[in-house]
Amino acid sequence: MRINFDEQEKILTLKIEEEIDHHMAGNLRREADYEIQRRNPKRVILDFNNVVFMDSAGIGMVIGRYKIASMIGAKLEMRNVKENIKKIFEMTGVLKIIPIIEEEKENEKIVW
């Protein structure tokens, strides 16, 4: 996962770069939670541009990050969600609580 944090706007972008399955979800959870708690953002964006597969563990990972972000008063959003994954979010009701936003201009400094 690549991480970008805009200090002025307090926006944390988490670019997920692998499939989100049972094996990867735990690592993603730990990394995302650490960055959310460390940086205390106002917005958290999960960027799904490179995600081509997601199972139920991925849904749990997203919902869990929504809860963590909500606890600190941040808004969670998603972007670059492929159609097959968007259908999963629609069927499970995730889109009722977490919006998909349009892609923003990419002038981001990546933090590893």
A tleap script that builds the chain and sets N, CA, C and O, in Angstrom:
source leaprc.protein.ff14SB
mol = sequence {
  NMET ARG ILE ASN PHE ASP GLU GLN GLU LYS
  ILE LEU THR LEU LYS ILE GLU GLU GLU ILE
  ASP HIE HIE MET ALA GLY ASN LEU ARG ARG
  GLU ALA ASP TYR GLU ILE GLN ARG ARG ASN
  PRO LYS ARG VAL ILE LEU ASP PHE ASN ASN
  VAL VAL PHE MET ASP SER ALA GLY ILE GLY
  MET VAL ILE GLY ARG TYR LYS ILE ALA SER
  MET ILE GLY ALA LYS LEU GLU MET ARG ASN
  VAL LYS GLU ASN ILE LYS LYS ILE PHE GLU
  MET THR GLY VAL LEU LYS ILE ILE PRO ILE
  ILE GLU GLU GLU LYS GLU ASN GLU LYS ILE
  VAL CTRP
}
set mol.1.N position { 0.853 -1.163 0.000 }
set mol.1.CA position { 0.000 0.000 0.000 }
set mol.1.C position { 0.903 1.230 0.000 }
set mol.1.O position { 1.889 1.297 0.733 }
set mol.2.N position { 0.546 2.197 -0.834 }
set mol.2.CA position { 1.249 3.480 -0.833 }
set mol.2.C position { 0.386 4.483 -0.082 }
set mol.2.O position { -0.843 4.430 -0.140 }
set mol.3.N position { 1.039 5.390 0.618 }
set mol.3.CA position { 0.332 6.311 1.492 }
set mol.3.C position { 0.711 7.741 1.157 }
set mol.3.O position { 1.888 8.055 0.983 }
set mol.4.N position { -0.287 8.606 1.067 }
set mol.4.CA position { -0.066 10.027 0.850 }
set mol.4.C position { -0.860 10.789 1.903 }
set mol.4.O position { -2.017 10.468 2.176 }
set mol.5.N position { -0.227 11.803 2.491 }
set mol.5.CA position { -0.941 12.636 3.452 }
set mol.5.C position { -0.726 14.093 3.089 }
set mol.5.O position { 0.410 14.565 3.051 }
set mol.6.N position { -1.811 14.808 2.823 }
set mol.6.CA position { -1.778 16.235 2.543 }
set mol.6.C position { -1.959 16.948 3.875 }
set mol.6.O position { -3.064 17.005 4.414 }
set mol.7.N position { -0.868 17.489 4.398 }
set mol.7.CA position { -0.862 18.110 5.729 }
set mol.7.C position { -1.822 19.301 5.807 }
set mol.7.O position { -2.520 19.460 6.809 }
set mol.8.N position { -1.867 20.133 4.776 }
set mol.8.CA position { -2.715 21.324 4.806 }
set mol.8.C position { -4.199 20.961 4.778 }
set mol.8.O position { -5.000 21.521 5.528 }
set mol.9.N position { -4.549 20.035 3.920 }
set mol.9.CA position { -5.957 19.652 3.777 }
set mol.9.C position { -6.361 18.531 4.738 }
set mol.9.O position { -7.544 18.219 4.870 }
set mol.10.N position { -5.385 17.934 5.398 }
set mol.10.CA position { -5.628 16.816 6.332 }
set mol.10.C position { -6.334 15.643 5.633 }
set mol.10.O position { -7.283 15.066 6.162 }
set mol.11.N position { -5.836 15.305 4.414 }
set mol.11.CA position { -6.400 14.199 3.636 }
set mol.11.C position { -5.373 13.072 3.584 }
set mol.11.O position { -4.237 13.272 3.155 }
set mol.12.N position { -5.780 11.904 4.021 }
set mol.12.CA position { -4.941 10.704 3.984 }
set mol.12.C position { -5.442 9.808 2.855 }
set mol.12.O position { -6.593 9.372 2.861 }
set mol.13.N position { -4.567 9.538 1.885 }
set mol.13.CA position { -4.924 8.662 0.772 }
set mol.13.C position { -4.151 7.359 0.902 }
set mol.13.O position { -2.924 7.359 1.000 }
set mol.14.N position { -4.874 6.261 0.902 }
set mol.14.CA position { -4.282 4.925 0.987 }
set mol.14.C position { -4.508 4.232 -0.348 }
set mol.14.O position { -5.632 3.852 -0.677 }
set mol.15.N position { -3.433 4.070 -1.115 }
set mol.15.CA position { -3.524 3.440 -2.430 }
set mol.15.C position { -3.253 1.950 -2.271 }
set mol.15.O position { -2.123 1.530 -2.023 }
set mol.16.N position { -4.298 1.170 -2.416 }
set mol.16.CA position { -4.211 -0.274 -2.239 }
set mol.16.C position { -3.708 -0.876 -3.540 }
set mol.16.O position { -4.253 -0.600 -4.608 }
set mol.17.N position { -2.671 -1.698 -3.451 }
set mol.17.CA position { -2.020 -2.185 -4.664 }
set mol.17.C position { -2.026 -3.700 -4.795 }
set mol.17.O position { -1.205 -4.267 -5.515 }
set mol.18.N position { -2.931 -4.341 -4.117 }
set mol.18.CA position { -3.004 -5.789 -4.236 }
set mol.18.C position { -4.455 -6.248 -4.105 }
set mol.18.O position { -5.351 -5.468 -3.782 }
set mol.19.N position { -4.651 -7.515 -4.363 }
set mol.19.CA position { -5.978 -8.081 -4.154 }
set mol.19.C position { -6.303 -8.018 -2.673 }
set mol.19.O position { -5.419 -8.153 -1.827 }
set mol.20.N position { -7.563 -7.814 -2.367 }
set mol.20.CA position { -7.971 -7.762 -0.962 }
set mol.20.C position { -8.705 -9.050 -0.644 }
set mol.20.O position { -9.917 -9.165 -0.826 }
set mol.21.N position { -7.940 -10.011 -0.166 }
set mol.21.CA position { -8.511 -11.291 0.226 }
set mol.21.C position { -8.178 -11.550 1.692 }
set mol.21.O position { -7.601 -10.698 2.367 }
set mol.22.N position { -8.538 -12.707 2.164 }
set mol.22.CA position { -8.329 -13.068 3.566 }
set mol.22.C position { -6.874 -12.889 3.987 }
set mol.22.O position { -6.606 -12.422 5.095 }
set mol.23.N position { -5.942 -13.249 3.128 }
set mol.23.CA position { -4.519 -13.195 3.477 }
set mol.23.C position { -3.982 -11.763 3.527 }
set mol.23.O position { -3.114 -11.468 4.349 }
set mol.24.N position { -4.473 -10.877 2.676 }
set mol.24.CA position { -3.959 -9.512 2.607 }
set mol.24.C position { -4.717 -8.542 3.512 }
set mol.24.O position { -4.165 -7.513 3.901 }
set mol.25.N position { -5.951 -8.844 3.850 }
set mol.25.CA position { -6.789 -7.916 4.608 }
set mol.25.C position { -6.193 -7.563 5.968 }
set mol.25.O position { -6.275 -6.411 6.393 }
set mol.26.N position { -5.604 -8.522 6.648 }
set mol.26.CA position { -5.015 -8.263 7.964 }
set mol.26.C position { -3.887 -7.242 7.898 }
set mol.26.O position { -3.820 -6.330 8.723 }
set mol.27.N position { -3.006 -7.394 6.921 }
set mol.27.CA position { -1.913 -6.433 6.757 }
set mol.27.C position { -2.440 -5.052 6.407 }
set mol.27.O position { -1.975 -4.048 6.947 }
set mol.28.N position { -3.407 -5.000 5.506 }
set mol.28.CA position { -3.994 -3.718 5.135 }
set mol.28.C position { -4.651 -3.039 6.333 }
set mol.28.O position { -4.523 -1.828 6.513 }
set mol.29.N position { -5.349 -3.812 7.144 }
set mol.29.CA position { -5.993 -3.266 8.348 }
set mol.29.C position { -4.967 -2.614 9.263 }
set mol.29.O position { -5.136 -1.474 9.697 }
set mol.30.N position { -3.900 -3.357 9.550 }
set mol.30.CA position { -2.882 -2.847 10.473 }
set mol.30.C position { -2.228 -1.572 9.941 }
set mol.30.O position { -2.083 -0.597 10.679 }
set mol.31.N position { -1.838 -1.573 8.680 }
set mol.31.CA position { -1.198 -0.398 8.094 }
set mol.31.C position { -2.145 0.799 8.070 }
set mol.31.O position { -1.761 1.909 8.438 }
set mol.32.N position { -3.382 0.569 7.634 }
set mol.32.CA position { -4.352 1.662 7.550 }
set mol.32.C position { -4.660 2.233 8.931 }
set mol.32.O position { -4.686 3.451 9.106 }
set mol.33.N position { -4.893 1.368 9.906 }
set mol.33.CA position { -5.205 1.835 11.263 }
set mol.33.C position { -4.053 2.650 11.833 }
set mol.33.O position { -4.269 3.695 12.448 }
set mol.34.N position { -2.837 2.174 11.630 }
set mol.34.CA position { -1.664 2.889 12.128 }
set mol.34.C position { -1.612 4.293 11.530 }
set mol.34.O position { -1.420 5.268 12.257 }
set mol.35.N position { -1.779 4.403 10.221 }
set mol.35.CA position { -1.687 5.699 9.549 }
set mol.35.C position { -2.844 6.623 9.937 }
set mol.35.O position { -2.637 7.823 10.117 }
set mol.36.N position { -4.038 6.089 10.066 }
set mol.36.CA position { -5.188 6.902 10.462 }
set mol.36.C position { -4.977 7.467 11.864 }
set mol.36.O position { -5.206 8.654 12.095 }
set mol.37.N position { -4.549 6.633 12.791 }
set mol.37.CA position { -4.354 7.081 14.160 }
set mol.37.C position { -3.147 8.009 14.285 }
set mol.37.O position { -3.169 8.941 15.089 }
set mol.38.N position { -2.118 7.770 13.518 }
set mol.38.CA position { -0.894 8.576 13.588 }
set mol.38.C position { -1.105 9.969 13.006 }
set mol.38.O position { -0.591 10.950 13.544 }
set mol.39.N position { -1.852 10.062 11.917 }
set mol.39.CA position { -1.961 11.324 11.183 }
set mol.39.C position { -3.220 12.124 11.515 }
set mol.39.O position { -3.285 13.315 11.213 }
set mol.40.N position { -4.217 11.492 12.129 }
set mol.40.CA position { -5.452 12.161 12.532 }
set mol.40.C position { -6.061 13.015 11.404 }
set mol.40.O position { -6.222 14.225 11.565 }
set mol.41.N position { -6.397 12.391 10.271 }
set mol.41.CA position { -6.900 13.147 9.124 }
set mol.41.C position { -8.358 13.573 9.301 }
set mol.41.O position { -9.063 13.094 10.190 }
set mol.42.N position { -8.786 14.489 8.425 }
set mol.42.CA position { -10.202 14.868 8.345 }
set mol.42.C position { -10.920 14.023 7.299 }
set mol.42.O position { -12.124 13.787 7.401 }
set mol.43.N position { -10.164 13.565 6.283 }
set mol.43.CA position { -10.696 12.671 5.241 }
set mol.43.C position { -9.718 11.540 5.028 }
set mol.43.O position { -8.502 11.733 5.047 }
set mol.44.N position { -10.271 10.350 4.825 }
set mol.44.CA position { -9.481 9.175 4.466 }
set mol.44.C position { -10.038 8.681 3.136 }
set mol.44.O position { -11.238 8.441 3.002 }
set mol.45.N position { -9.146 8.532 2.152 }
set mol.45.CA position { -9.563 8.051 0.840 }
set mol.45.C position { -8.901 6.710 0.584 }
set mol.45.O position { -7.675 6.602 0.607 }
set mol.46.N position { -9.711 5.688 0.340 }
set mol.46.CA position { -9.202 4.380 -0.077 }
set mol.46.C position { -9.215 4.362 -1.597 }
set mol.46.O position { -10.278 4.430 -2.214 }
set mol.47.N position { -8.040 4.270 -2.199 }
set mol.47.CA position { -7.909 4.282 -3.651 }
set mol.47.C position { -7.785 2.837 -4.139 }
set mol.47.O position { -6.816 2.147 -3.823 }
set mol.48.N position { -8.770 2.396 -4.906 }
set mol.48.CA position { -8.852 1.012 -5.369 }
set mol.48.C position { -8.347 0.832 -6.808 }
set mol.48.O position { -8.664 -0.171 -7.447 }
set mol.49.N position { -7.573 1.782 -7.320 }
set mol.49.CA position { -7.179 1.764 -8.720 }
set mol.49.C position { -6.537 0.444 -9.159 }
set mol.49.O position { -6.797 -0.024 -10.268 }
set mol.50.N position { -5.719 -0.151 -8.324 }
set mol.50.CA position { -5.010 -1.383 -8.700 }
set mol.50.C position { -5.638 -2.651 -8.126 }
set mol.50.O position { -5.036 -3.722 -8.197 }
set mol.51.N position { -6.825 -2.543 -7.567 }
set mol.51.CA position { -7.492 -3.710 -6.985 }
set mol.51.C position { -8.405 -4.339 -8.030 }
set mol.51.O position { -9.327 -3.690 -8.524 }
set mol.52.N position { -8.150 -5.609 -8.368 }
set mol.52.CA position { -8.980 -6.301 -9.355 }
set mol.52.C position { -9.822 -7.411 -8.726 }
set mol.52.O position { -10.731 -7.942 -9.363 }
set mol.53.N position { -9.516 -7.760 -7.469 }
set mol.53.CA position { -10.257 -8.813 -6.782 }
set mol.53.C position { -10.422 -8.436 -5.320 }
set mol.53.O position { -9.505 -7.904 -4.695 }
set mol.54.N position { -11.607 -8.719 -4.780 }
set mol.54.CA position { -11.865 -8.502 -3.366 }
set mol.54.C position { -12.891 -9.521 -2.900 }
set mol.54.O position { -13.892 -9.753 -3.580 }
set mol.55.N position { -12.651 -10.130 -1.749 }
set mol.55.CA position { -13.633 -11.058 -1.186 }
set mol.55.C position { -14.252 -10.440 0.068 }
set mol.55.O position { -14.078 -9.248 0.318 }
set mol.56.N position { -14.959 -11.227 0.843 }
set mol.56.CA position { -15.666 -10.693 2.012 }
set mol.56.C position { -14.715 -10.094 3.047 }
set mol.56.O position { -15.112 -9.204 3.799 }
set mol.57.N position { -13.478 -10.561 3.098 }
set mol.57.CA position { -12.507 -9.977 4.015 }
set mol.57.C position { -12.236 -8.522 3.638 }
set mol.57.O position { -11.985 -7.688 4.508 }
set mol.58.N position { -12.286 -8.223 2.356 }
set mol.58.CA position { -12.108 -6.845 1.899 }
set mol.58.C position { -13.243 -5.951 2.341 }
set mol.58.O position { -13.025 -4.798 2.714 }
set mol.59.N position { -14.456 -6.477 2.299 }
set mol.59.CA position { -15.614 -5.709 2.769 }
set mol.59.C position { -15.447 -5.396 4.254 }
set mol.59.O position { -15.696 -4.273 4.693 }
set mol.60.N position { -15.030 -6.382 5.008 }
set mol.60.CA position { -14.787 -6.182 6.438 }
set mol.60.C position { -13.687 -5.160 6.694 }
set mol.60.O position { -13.784 -4.350 7.616 }
set mol.61.N position { -12.639 -5.202 5.872 }
set mol.61.CA position { -11.543 -4.237 6.004 }
set mol.61.C position { -12.060 -2.820 5.773 }
set mol.61.O position { -11.709 -1.909 6.524 }
set mol.62.N position { -12.880 -2.619 4.755 }
set mol.62.CA position { -13.410 -1.291 4.441 }
set mol.62.C position { -14.331 -0.803 5.564 }
set mol.62.O position { -14.198 0.331 6.022 }
set mol.63.N position { -15.250 -1.641 6.004 }
set mol.63.CA position { -16.185 -1.257 7.073 }
set mol.63.C position { -15.421 -0.929 8.361 }
set mol.63.O position { -15.755 0.031 9.056 }
set mol.64.N position { -14.417 -1.714 8.669 }
set mol.64.CA position { -13.601 -1.453 9.859 }
set mol.64.C position { -12.889 -0.120 9.794 }
set mol.64.O position { -12.794 0.579 10.803 }
set mol.65.N position { -12.380 0.252 8.607 }
set mol.65.CA position { -11.699 1.541 8.461 }
set mol.65.C position { -12.695 2.684 8.540 }
set mol.65.O position { -12.357 3.772 9.007 }
set mol.66.N position { -13.928 2.444 8.085 }
set mol.66.CA position { -14.997 3.422 8.243 }
set mol.66.C position { -15.240 3.697 9.736 }
set mol.66.O position { -15.379 4.848 10.149 }
set mol.67.N position { -15.288 2.643 10.522 }
set mol.67.CA position { -15.518 2.800 11.963 }
set mol.67.C position { -14.363 3.537 12.636 }
set mol.67.O position { -14.589 4.418 13.466 }
set mol.68.N position { -13.139 3.185 12.287 }
set mol.68.CA position { -11.959 3.850 12.869 }
set mol.68.C position { -11.963 5.333 12.491 }
set mol.68.O position { -11.751 6.190 13.349 }
set mol.69.N position { -12.204 5.637 11.215 }
set mol.69.CA position { -12.235 7.029 10.765 }
set mol.69.C position { -13.344 7.798 11.485 }
set mol.69.O position { -13.132 8.931 11.918 }
set mol.70.N position { -14.513 7.193 11.614 }
set mol.70.CA position { -15.637 7.849 12.285 }
set mol.70.C position { -15.320 8.161 13.739 }
set mol.70.O position { -15.737 9.197 14.256 }
set mol.71.N position { -14.591 7.280 14.398 }
set mol.71.CA position { -14.244 7.482 15.807 }
set mol.71.C position { -13.386 8.728 16.018 }
set mol.71.O position { -13.457 9.353 17.076 }
set mol.72.N position { -12.573 9.097 15.018 }
set mol.72.CA position { -11.741 10.291 15.163 }
set mol.72.C position { -12.359 11.503 14.456 }
set mol.72.O position { -11.738 12.563 14.374 }
set mol.73.N position { -13.577 11.341 13.950 }
set mol.73.CA position { -14.272 12.439 13.301 }
set mol.73.C position { -13.905 12.644 11.842 }
set mol.73.O position { -14.174 13.707 11.285 }
set mol.74.N position { -13.296 11.649 11.213 }
set mol.74.CA position { -12.903 11.750 9.808 }
set mol.74.C position { -13.972 11.126 8.915 }
set mol.74.O position { -14.772 10.299 9.352 }
set mol.75.N position { -13.961 11.542 7.665 }
set mol.75.CA position { -14.876 11.007 6.666 }
set mol.75.C position { -14.100 10.012 5.797 }
set mol.75.O position { -12.999 10.322 5.342 }
set mol.76.N position { -14.659 8.828 5.565 }
set mol.76.CA position { -14.035 7.819 4.709 }
set mol.76.C position { -14.703 7.846 3.346 }
set mol.76.O position { -15.930 7.885 3.249 }
set mol.77.N position { -13.894 7.826 2.290 }
set mol.77.CA position { -14.390 7.809 0.922 }
set mol.77.C position { -13.565 6.813 0.117 }
set mol.77.O position { -12.471 6.422 0.523 }
set mol.78.N position { -14.106 6.409 -1.030 }
set mol.78.CA position { -13.391 5.495 -1.919 }
set mol.78.C position { -13.298 6.137 -3.296 }
set mol.78.O position { -14.150 6.942 -3.675 }
set mol.79.N position { -12.257 5.775 -4.043 }
set mol.79.CA position { -12.161 6.236 -5.424 }
set mol.79.C position { -11.509 5.165 -6.284 }
set mol.79.O position { -10.859 4.247 -5.786 }
set mol.80.N position { -11.704 5.310 -7.598 }
set mol.80.CA position { -11.148 4.382 -8.591 }
set mol.80.C position { -11.599 2.940 -8.345 }
set mol.80.O position { -10.801 2.008 -8.441 }
set mol.81.N position { -12.867 2.768 -8.032 }
set mol.81.CA position { -13.421 1.443 -7.758 }
set mol.81.C position { -13.875 0.820 -9.080 }
set mol.81.O position { -14.726 1.372 -9.777 }
set mol.82.N position { -13.302 -0.321 -9.412 }
set mol.82.CA position { -13.661 -1.023 -10.650 }
set mol.82.C position { -15.087 -1.562 -10.547 }
set mol.82.O position { -15.603 -1.796 -9.454 }
set mol.83.N position { -15.701 -1.750 -11.697 }
set mol.83.CA position { -17.115 -2.114 -11.758 }
set mol.83.C position { -17.433 -3.406 -10.992 }
set mol.83.O position { -18.450 -3.474 -10.303 }
set mol.84.N position { -16.581 -4.426 -11.103 }
set mol.84.CA position { -16.865 -5.686 -10.402 }
set mol.84.C position { -16.842 -5.504 -8.883 }
set mol.84.O position { -17.619 -6.144 -8.173 }
set mol.85.N position { -15.977 -4.656 -8.391 }
set mol.85.CA position { -15.902 -4.413 -6.953 }
set mol.85.C position { -17.029 -3.473 -6.525 }
set mol.85.O position { -17.572 -3.613 -5.429 }
set mol.86.N position { -17.377 -2.530 -7.374 }
set mol.86.CA position { -18.498 -1.633 -7.082 }
set mol.86.C position { -19.784 -2.435 -6.906 }
set mol.86.O position { -20.596 -2.120 -6.036 }
set mol.87.N position { -19.976 -3.463 -7.720 }
set mol.87.CA position { -21.168 -4.314 -7.593 }
set mol.87.C position { -21.215 -4.991 -6.228 }
set mol.87.O position { -22.285 -5.116 -5.633 }
set mol.88.N position { -20.066 -5.424 -5.733 }
set mol.88.CA position { -20.006 -6.040 -4.400 }
set mol.88.C position { -20.425 -5.024 -3.348 }
set mol.88.O position { -21.210 -5.334 -2.452 }
set mol.89.N position { -19.895 -3.803 -3.459 }
set mol.89.CA position { -20.258 -2.760 -2.507 }
set mol.89.C position { -21.743 -2.419 -2.584 }
set mol.89.O position { -22.369 -2.163 -1.556 }
set mol.90.N position { -22.307 -2.414 -3.775 }
set mol.90.CA position { -23.739 -2.140 -3.929 }
set mol.90.C position { -24.578 -3.243 -3.289 }
set mol.90.O position { -25.521 -2.962 -2.549 }
set mol.91.N position { -24.231 -4.493 -3.576 }
set mol.91.CA position { -25.008 -5.629 -3.051 }
set mol.91.C position { -24.958 -5.711 -1.530 }
set mol.91.O position { -25.930 -6.135 -0.905 }
set mol.92.N position { -23.858 -5.317 -0.934 }
set mol.92.CA position { -23.717 -5.427 0.517 }
set mol.92.C position { -24.165 -4.179 1.265 }
set mol.92.O position { -24.183 -4.166 2.495 }
set mol.93.N position { -24.526 -3.129 0.531 }
set mol.93.CA position { -24.997 -1.906 1.166 }
set mol.93.C position { -23.895 -0.960 1.622 }
set mol.93.O position { -24.180 0.050 2.266 }
set mol.94.N position { -22.653 -1.264 1.302 }
set mol.94.CA position { -21.533 -0.417 1.712 }
set mol.94.C position { -21.675 0.994 1.141 }
set mol.94.O position { -21.328 1.969 1.807 }
set mol.95.N position { -22.182 1.109 -0.084 }
set mol.95.CA position { -22.294 2.424 -0.724 }
set mol.95.C position { -23.329 3.325 -0.056 }
set mol.95.O position { -23.376 4.525 -0.328 }
set mol.96.N position { -24.147 2.757 0.805 }
set mol.96.CA position { -25.104 3.584 1.543 }
set mol.96.C position { -24.417 4.397 2.630 }
set mol.96.O position { -24.946 5.417 3.070 }
set mol.97.N position { -23.238 3.952 3.066 }
set mol.97.CA position { -22.536 4.673 4.137 }
set mol.97.C position { -21.177 5.243 3.701 }
set mol.97.O position { -20.680 6.188 4.314 }
set mol.98.N position { -20.576 4.677 2.652 }
set mol.98.CA position { -19.267 5.136 2.191 }
set mol.98.C position { -19.371 5.505 0.714 }
set mol.98.O position { -19.621 4.639 -0.125 }
set mol.99.N position { -19.181 6.778 0.391 }
set mol.99.CA position { -19.333 7.196 -1.009 }
set mol.99.C position { -18.106 6.877 -1.861 }
set mol.99.O position { -16.986 6.750 -1.366 }
set mol.100.N position { -18.364 6.754 -3.157 }
set mol.100.CA position { -17.288 6.697 -4.147 }
set mol.100.C position { -17.181 8.093 -4.725 }
set mol.100.O position { -18.169 8.648 -5.206 }
set mol.101.N position { -15.982 8.666 -4.680 }
set mol.101.CA position { -15.767 10.020 -5.185 }
set mol.101.C position { -15.077 9.968 -6.538 }
set mol.101.O position { -14.461 8.965 -6.899 }
set mol.102.N position { -15.187 11.047 -7.272 }
set mol.102.CA position { -14.496 11.166 -8.550 }
set mol.102.C position { -13.004 11.305 -8.282 }
set mol.102.O position { -12.590 11.788 -7.228 }
set mol.103.N position { -12.206 10.875 -9.253 }
set mol.103.CA position { -10.759 10.970 -9.104 }
set mol.103.C position { -10.332 12.428 -9.081 }
set mol.103.O position { -10.815 13.249 -9.862 }
set mol.104.N position { -9.416 12.734 -8.170 }
set mol.104.CA position { -8.867 14.074 -8.052 }
set mol.104.C position { -7.564 14.156 -8.817 }
set mol.104.O position { -6.972 13.131 -9.154 }
set mol.105.N position { -7.109 15.375 -9.097 }
set mol.105.CA position { -5.825 15.545 -9.771 }
set mol.105.C position { -4.727 14.951 -8.904 }
set mol.105.O position { -4.725 15.094 -7.681 }
set mol.106.N position { -3.807 14.289 -9.560 }
set mol.106.CA position { -2.745 13.602 -8.843 }
set mol.106.C position { -1.461 14.426 -8.833 }
set mol.106.O position { -0.626 14.279 -9.726 }
set mol.107.N position { -1.298 15.276 -7.852 }
set mol.107.CA position { -0.044 15.975 -7.605 }
set mol.107.C position { 0.414 15.568 -6.218 }
set mol.107.O position { 0.767 16.405 -5.388 }
set mol.108.N position { 0.400 14.282 -5.989 }
set mol.108.CA position { 0.620 13.791 -4.642 }
set mol.108.C position { 2.053 13.322 -4.459 }
set mol.108.O position { 2.660 12.737 -5.357 }
set mol.109.N position { 2.568 13.592 -3.286 }
set mol.109.CA position { 3.860 13.067 -2.883 }
set mol.109.C position { 3.580 11.746 -2.168 }
set mol.109.O position { 2.796 11.709 -1.220 }
set mol.110.N position { 4.202 10.688 -2.610 }
set mol.110.CA position { 3.961 9.378 -2.032 }
set mol.110.C position { 4.893 9.164 -0.844 }
set mol.110.O position { 6.094 9.414 -0.938 }
set mol.111.N position { 4.344 8.707 0.259 }
set mol.111.CA position { 5.106 8.405 1.470 }
set mol.111.C position { 5.099 6.897 1.648 }
set mol.111.O position { 4.032 6.283 1.663 }
set mol.112.N position { 6.247 6.303 1.781 }
set mol.112.CA position { 6.334 4.840 1.921 }
set mol.112.C position { 6.310 4.435 3.358 }
set mol.112.O position { 6.374 3.244 3.664 }
savepdb mol mol.pdb
quit
